Amino acid sequence: MTRVRDILIISLALAAAPLATASAAEPQTGLGRSVDVALQVDGSRREQARSAAQSGRRMDLSDIVRMVESGRPGRMLGVRPQGDNYVVRWEYSGGRIVDITVDGRTGRIIGER
C-alpha cells in the first residue's frame, strides 16, 4: 500500500505542475485563462476516460483519484484495485470514513458506502 501511495503522490505532483505553472503565469485580473485551462484539462480527462473505456483498459490511477477528490471535502486514505474497478477509502471532514467504488475504465463513481 505504501508503494501505491508513493506512486500516487508522485503522479499527482507531476500532473499538478502544468496547472500550477499556468495559473502562476496568469495575471491577477480575474479567473479568465485559468478557468479555460482547467476546462481543457477536464475535457482531456473525459476524452482519456472515453478512450480507455472503449479499449477495455483501466484509466490511470492518478486520474481516478483526481476525479474522486474533485469537489469532495476530506482526504484520501488509500486506493485498492477491485476487478476492473478501484475502491478509494475516503475520510470526510467530519471524520466519517467511506469506500468509494470507481469504474476503472470510465472514472465514474459507482457507489459509496
C-alpha positions in Angstrom: 0.0 0.0 0.0 2.9 2.3 0.7 4.3 1.9 -2.8 0.9 2.7 -4.4 0.6 5.8 -2.2 4.1 6.9 -3.2 3.4 6.4 -6.9 0.1 8.2 -6.4 1.7 11.2 -4.7 4.4 11.4 -7.4 1.7 11.2 -10.2 -0.4 13.9 -8.6 2.6 16.2 -8.2 3.6 15.7 -11.8 0.0 16.2 -13.0 -0.4 19.4 -10.9 2.8 21.0 -12.1 1.5 22.2 -15.5 -1.7 23.6 -13.8 0.4 25.5 -11.2 2.6 26.9 -14.0 -0.4 28.0 -16.0 -2.1 29.7 -13.0 1.2 31.3 -11.9 1.6 32.9 -15.3 -2.0 34.2 -15.2 -2.3 37.9 -14.5 -4.1 38.8 -11.3 -7.0 40.3 -13.2 -9.5 37.5 -12.6 -10.1 33.9 -13.4 -10.1 34.2 -17.3 -7.4 31.9 -18.7 -7.1 29.8 -15.6 -10.7 28.6 -16.0 -10.1 27.9 -19.7 -7.0 25.8 -18.8 -8.9 23.9 -16.2 -11.8 23.2 -18.6 -9.4 22.0 -21.2 -7.7 19.6 -18.7 -11.1 18.4 -17.6 -12.2 17.8 -21.2 -8.9 16.0 -21.8 -9.6 13.7 -18.8 -13.0 12.9 -20.1 -11.6 12.0 -23.5 -9.0 9.8 -21.9 -11.7 8.1 -19.9 -13.8 7.6 -23.1 -10.8 6.1 -24.9 -9.9 3.8 -22.0 -13.5 2.6 -21.8 -13.7 1.8 -25.5 -10.4 -0.1 -25.4 -11.4 -2.0 -22.3 -8.4 -0.9 -20.3 -8.2 0.9 -17.0 -7.7 4.6 -16.5 -4.6 5.9 -14.8 -4.8 5.7 -11.0 -3.9 9.4 -10.6 -6.8 10.4 -12.8 -9.2 8.3 -10.8 -8.0 9.9 -7.6 -8.3 13.4 -9.0 -11.9 12.6 -10.1 -12.8 11.4 -6.6 -11.1 14.4 -4.9 -12.9 16.9 -7.2 -15.3 18.9 -5.1 -15.2 16.4 -2.2 -14.1 17.7 1.3 -11.8 15.5 3.2 -8.8 13.3 2.3 -7.9 10.1 0.7 -6.7 7.3 2.9 -5.9 4.7 0.3 -6.8 3.1 -3.0 -7.0 -0.6 -4.0 -7.9 -2.3 -7.2 -11.0 -4.5 -7.3 -11.5 -6.3 -10.6 -11.9 -3.6 -13.2 -12.8 -1.0 -10.6 -10.9 0.9 -7.9 -12.0 1.4 -4.3 -10.9 4.7 -2.8 -11.0 4.9 1.0 -12.0 8.5 1.9 -12.3 10.4 5.1 -14.7 13.2 5.1 -14.0 16.4 7.0 -16.3 15.3 9.9 -14.3 12.1 10.4 -16.7 9.7 8.6 -14.8 7.1 6.5 -16.3 5.6 3.4 -15.2 3.4 0.5 -15.9 4.9 -2.9 -16.1 2.5 -5.8 -15.0 3.9 -9.1 -15.3 2.3 -12.6 -11.7 1.8 -13.7 -12.5 2.3 -17.4 -14.7 5.4 -17.3 -13.8 7.0 -14.0 -17.4 7.2 -12.9 -18.3 6.8 -9.3 -20.4 3.6 -9.0 -21.2 3.8 -5.3 -20.2 4.9 -1.8 -20.6 3.1 1.4 
